[in-house]
Amino acid sequence: MRVRFWGTRGSIATPGPGTTHFGGNTSCVAVTTDSGELLVLDCGTGAFPLAADLMAHAVQPIHANILLGHTHWDHIQGFPFFSPAFVKGNTLAIHGPEGSHASLHEVLAGQMEFTYFPVELNQLPAAISYHELTEGIHTIGSVRVAAQFLNHPARTLGYRIEADGAVVVYLVDHEPFSGELWRAGDEPGRIESILHDGDRRHAAFMADADLVIHDAQYTPEEYELKKTWGHGTYDYAVRLAGTAGVRRLALTHHDPSHDDRFVAQIEARARTLALSLAQGLDVFCAFEGCEIAIEPRAGPEAPVPLAAAQPAVTHGRSSVLVVDDDPDVLALIVRALQPHYTVVRATSGEQALRLVAESIPDLMVVDFKMAGMDGMALVRTLRARPETARLPMLMLTAMDDEASTRAGFDAGVTDYVTKPFSIPQLTARVHACLARTPAR
């Protein structure tokens, strides 16, 4: 399997003398299997030079699978300039997360409306198909691809590509689920010692990979001012990758304000951290033109395929019970979720128990601080009942310290949404939680 980086920048393209080494094009990575399958990970401005290379060197016709992590502009803005789409006989299969405000076709067509671009999507001669994905295992071409939701304000998928006896994992536009990585008193550096289930799941998704390509847009110092923006830091990526037994880690989605000198400093800090952890992890900052050939592993060294998850809820419109005694917050959350779900509201823990007794929802969003029965007591009460023992519950809280987070998970909280949060962040987390809920 071969991997080449065509775009490594986040947010906006940054051409100029200060980005000549690590590159100024936004996200685009090409993965080519030994059998000739082409998977394009994101379609930022780096898709333009990739397309030129394909047209100059690839055997015609071109067949490509484009895997979009999500549809923010820096991940799709290269698609109108992806020249294989302008050639009859070529085929493009576009994959991305389902459940956004518009379909993949509608989003891509929107940025190619005549107001913005001279050629509309339906005028492209290539055969283009659209495939909306959720969490789970998918077969794309002849390649096994696992998809898992990331922690980003938009619904965003990470991809684990398993082919040719090797594993490549692409995790771009993701930030930590918790401010604390390890459970107090547990040995750091082990997956089971990770405090938050989301971070633990994230590490397990990259386990034993030959190459992980991971968002590291910010330094730890910068991240303190940019929490909830949906991006991470080099130290988070290094610690999780080392814990997960990853062989090589490529840090990417470089911030547009970081020039080559700054990114090189991040690379040096990341390598120093990796050496201190003594886990055998090779770390580098991705740069345009970087090409990696990954040799297959066989026998006892062969990578273990990621296990398929249990089937998710299959009913059409999920029901969500929102519990909050602040009428303004309650109304805001209900308005945000109503376009996507059947929403029921409760203003107290006691009222929530009565509503659950009448009809069990598919998911609950519960505020921690409430008069009378607080959110933690409500969770404990419902967990003690067989019929609601596995009901997913998201806790809204401003208490993100290790002790409070650990106490919540021990009580049965499924996930936390930390205040202050944005509405897109909340809806993305609700969607991800429902997507991984086993069918009842």
GIPEHU-V814423 format. One record per residue. N is the residue number from 0. RES is the residue in three letters. SS is DSSP state (h for helix, s for strand, l for the rest). NEAR is the number of other C-alpha atoms within 10 Angstrom. Layout:
N/RES/SS/NEAR
N/RES/SS/NEAR
//
This chain:
0/MET/l/21
1/ARG/s/16
2/VAL/s/19
3/ARG/s/20
4/PHE/s/25
5/TRP/s/31
6/GLY/s/33
7/THR/l/28
8/ARG/s/31
9/GLY/l/26
10/SER/l/19
11/ILE/l/21
12/ALA/l/21
13/THR/l/20
14/PRO/l/13
15/GLY/l/10
16/PRO/h/11
17/GLY/h/15
18/THR/h/20
19/THR/l/14
20/HIS/l/16
21/PHE/l/24
22/GLY/l/26
23/GLY/l/29
24/ASN/l/30
25/THR/s/32
26/SER/l/32
27/CYS/s/31
28/VAL/s/28
29/ALA/s/23
30/VAL/s/21
31/THR/s/17
32/THR/l/19
33/ASP/l/11
34/SER/l/11
35/GLY/l/14
36/GLU/l/17
37/LEU/s/19
38/LEU/s/23
39/VAL/s/22
40/LEU/s/25
41/ASP/l/31
42/CYS/l/31
43/GLY/l/32
44/THR/l/29
45/GLY/h/32
46/ALA/h/31
47/PHE/h/22
48/PRO/h/18
49/LEU/h/23
50/ALA/h/20
51/ALA/h/15
52/ASP/h/12
53/LEU/h/16
54/MET/h/17
55/ALA/h/10
56/HIS/h/9
57/ALA/l/12
58/VAL/l/10
59/GLN/l/12
60/PRO/l/14
61/ILE/l/18
62/HIS/s/21
63/ALA/s/22
64/ASN/s/22
65/ILE/s/24
66/LEU/s/24
67/LEU/l/26
68/GLY/l/28
69/HIS/l/24
70/THR/l/22
71/HIS/l/16
72/TRP/h/17
73/ASP/h/22
74/HIS/h/27
75/ILE/l/24
76/GLN/l/25
77/GLY/l/24
78/PHE/h/22
79/PRO/h/24
80/PHE/h/18
81/PHE/l/21
82/SER/h/20
83/PRO/h/23
84/ALA/h/23
85/PHE/h/16
86/VAL/l/15
87/LYS/l/13
88/GLY/l/14
89/ASN/l/17
90/THR/s/19
91/LEU/s/17
92/ALA/s/17
93/ILE/s/20
94/HIS/s/22
95/GLY/s/25
96/PRO/s/25
97/GLU/l/19
98/GLY/l/15
99/SER/l/19
100/HIS/l/12
101/ALA/l/12
102/SER/l/17
103/LEU/h/23
104/HIS/h/16
105/GLU/h/12
106/VAL/h/16
107/LEU/h/19
108/ALA/h/16
109/GLY/h/16
110/GLN/h/18
111/MET/l/19
112/GLU/l/13
113/PHE/l/12
114/THR/l/10
115/TYR/l/10
116/PHE/l/12
117/PRO/l/10
118/VAL/l/15
119/GLU/l/17
120/LEU/h/21
121/ASN/h/11
122/GLN/h/9
123/LEU/l/16
124/PRO/l/15
125/ALA/l/20
126/ALA/s/15
127/ILE/s/17
128/SER/s/13
129/TYR/s/15
130/HIS/s/16
131/GLU/s/15
132/LEU/s/17
133/THR/l/22
134/GLU/l/21
135/GLY/s/20
136/ILE/s/18
137/HIS/s/15
138/THR/s/10
139/ILE/s/18
140/GLY/l/14
141/SER/l/11
142/VAL/s/17
143/ARG/s/16
144/VAL/s/22
145/ALA/s/25
146/ALA/s/23
147/GLN/s/23
148/PHE/s/27
149/LEU/l/27
150/ASN/l/27
151/HIS/l/25
152/PRO/l/22
153/ALA/l/24
154/ARG/l/27
155/THR/l/28
156/LEU/s/29
157/GLY/s/31
158/TYR/s/27
159/ARG/s/25
160/ILE/s/24
161/GLU/s/21
162/ALA/s/21
163/ASP/l/16
164/GLY/l/18
165/ALA/s/22
166/VAL/s/28
167/VAL/s/24
168/VAL/s/24
169/TYR/s/22
170/LEU/s/26
171/VAL/l/31
172/ASP/l/29
173/HIS/l/26
174/GLU/l/26
175/PRO/l/22
176/PHE/l/25
177/SER/l/20
178/GLY/l/14
179/GLU/l/17
180/LEU/l/20
181/TRP/s/22
182/ARG/l/17
183/ALA/l/14
184/GLY/l/7
185/ASP/l/12
186/GLU/l/12
187/PRO/l/15
188/GLY/l/19
189/ARG/l/17
190/ILE/h/22
191/GLU/h/17
192/SER/h/17
193/ILE/s/24
194/LEU/l/23
195/HIS/l/25
196/ASP/h/17
197/GLY/h/19
198/ASP/h/23
199/ARG/h/21
200/ARG/h/14
201/HIS/h/24
202/ALA/h/24
203/ALA/h/18
204/PHE/h/21
205/MET/l/27
206/ALA/l/26
207/ASP/l/26
208/ALA/l/24
209/ASP/l/21
210/LEU/s/24
211/VAL/s/25
212/ILE/s/24
213/HIS/s/28
214/ASP/s/27
215/ALA/l/29
216/GLN/l/30
217/TYR/s/22
218/THR/l/17
219/PRO/h/15
220/GLU/h/9
221/GLU/h/12
222/TYR/h/16
223/GLU/l/11
224/LEU/l/9
225/LYS/l/13
226/LYS/l/15
227/THR/l/22
228/TRP/l/17
229/GLY/l/21
230/HIS/l/24
231/GLY/l/29
232/THR/s/23
233/TYR/h/25
234/ASP/h/19
235/TYR/h/19
236/ALA/h/26
237/VAL/h/26
238/ARG/h/21
239/LEU/h/23
240/ALA/h/30
241/GLY/h/26
242/THR/h/25
243/ALA/l/23
244/GLY/l/21
245/VAL/l/25
246/ARG/l/18
247/ARG/s/21
248/LEU/s/23
249/ALA/s/21
250/LEU/s/28
251/THR/s/28
252/HIS/l/27
253/HIS/s/30
254/ASP/l/23
255/PRO/l/18
256/SER/l/12
257/HIS/l/17
258/ASP/l/20
259/ASP/h/19
260/ARG/h/13
261/PHE/h/14
262/VAL/h/25
263/ALA/h/16
264/GLN/h/12
265/ILE/h/24
266/GLU/h/19
267/ALA/h/15
268/ARG/h/14
269/ALA/h/24
270/ARG/h/20
271/THR/h/12
272/LEU/h/17
273/ALA/h/20
274/LEU/h/13
275/SER/h/10
276/LEU/h/15
277/ALA/l/9
278/GLN/l/17
279/GLY/l/14
280/LEU/l/22
281/ASP/s/18
282/VAL/s/26
283/PHE/s/18
284/CYS/s/25
285/ALA/l/27
286/PHE/l/26
287/GLU/l/23
288/GLY/l/15
289/CYS/l/13
290/GLU/s/16
291/ILE/s/13
292/ALA/s/12
293/ILE/l/17
294/GLU/l/12
295/PRO/l/16
296/ARG/l/14
297/ALA/l/11
298/GLY/h/7
299/PRO/h/7
300/GLU/h/10
301/ALA/l/13
302/PRO/l/19
303/VAL/l/14
304/PRO/l/19
305/LEU/l/20
306/ALA/l/10
307/ALA/l/11
308/ALA/l/13
309/GLN/l/11
310/PRO/l/14
311/ALA/s/17
312/VAL/l/16
313/THR/l/13
314/HIS/l/10
315/GLY/l/7
316/ARG/l/11
317/SER/l/16
318/SER/s/21
319/VAL/s/25
320/LEU/s/23
321/VAL/s/25
322/VAL/s/29
323/ASP/l/27
324/ASP/l/18
325/ASP/l/14
326/PRO/h/11
327/ASP/h/10
328/VAL/h/13
329/LEU/h/17
330/ALA/h/13
331/LEU/h/11
332/ILE/h/20
333/VAL/h/19
334/ARG/h/13
335/ALA/h/15
336/LEU/h/20
337/GLN/h/13
338/PRO/l/10
339/HIS/l/17
340/TYR/l/18
341/THR/s/15
342/VAL/s/20
343/VAL/s/16
344/ARG/s/19
345/ALA/s/19
346/THR/l/17
347/SER/l/22
348/GLY/h/26
349/GLU/h/14
350/GLN/h/14
351/ALA/h/21
352/LEU/h/16
353/ARG/h/11
354/LEU/h/16
355/VAL/h/15
356/ALA/h/12
357/GLU/h/9
358/SER/l/10
359/ILE/l/16
360/PRO/l/20
361/ASP/l/21
362/LEU/s/23
363/MET/s/25
364/VAL/s/23
365/VAL/s/29
366/ASP/s/26
367/PHE/l/24
368/LYS/l/18
369/MET/l/17
370/ALA/l/13
371/GLY/l/11
372/MET/l/14
373/ASP/l/19
374/GLY/h/27
375/MET/h/21
376/ALA/h/14
377/LEU/h/20
378/VAL/h/26
379/ARG/h/16
380/THR/h/16
381/LEU/h/18
382/ARG/h/19
383/ALA/l/12
384/ARG/l/10
385/PRO/h/9
386/GLU/h/12
387/THR/h/16
388/ALA/l/14
389/ARG/l/16
390/LEU/l/21
391/PRO/s/24
392/MET/s/25
393/LEU/s/24
394/MET/s/24
395/LEU/s/22
396/THR/s/19
397/ALA/l/16
398/MET/l/14
399/ASP/l/17
400/ASP/l/11
401/GLU/h/18
402/ALA/h/13
403/SER/h/13
404/THR/h/22
405/ARG/h/18
406/ALA/h/12
407/GLY/h/20
408/PHE/h/17
409/ASP/h/11
410/ALA/h/17
411/GLY/l/22
412/VAL/l/22
413/THR/l/21
414/ASP/s/22
415/TYR/s/27
416/VAL/s/22
417/THR/s/18
418/LYS/l/12
419/PRO/l/11
420/PHE/l/16
421/SER/l/13
422/ILE/h/16
423/PRO/h/15
424/GLN/h/19
425/LEU/h/23
426/THR/h/19
427/ALA/h/20
428/ARG/h/23
429/VAL/h/23
430/HIS/h/21
431/ALA/h/20
432/CYS/h/18
433/LEU/h/19
434/ALA/h/19
435/ARG/l/19
436/THR/l/19
437/PRO/s/14
438/ALA/l/13
439/ARG/l/11
//
